[in-house]
């Protein structure tokens, strides 16, 4: 599944309801765990890197900011596509 959705890929076929449910489950199942781990300061050591969209990640806070930007881009694309449908 990772190869199908990794960076640089694009849709090649419709997504089944089963696969969509699995993806939703994977995405939402880690929210509470991430919050708990963040409050426990689990993410104190962070391997720095620069993302493909130019964000320099040196902490978990940087990663959260980058993720919010990234997801905002997805939302913008979806809202734009909605106008054509």
Secondary structure, 3 states (H helix, E strand, C coil): CHHHHCCCCCCCCCCCHHHHHHHHHHHHHCHHHHHHHHHCCCCCCCCCEECCCCCEECCHHHHHHHHHHHHHHHHHHHHHHHHHC
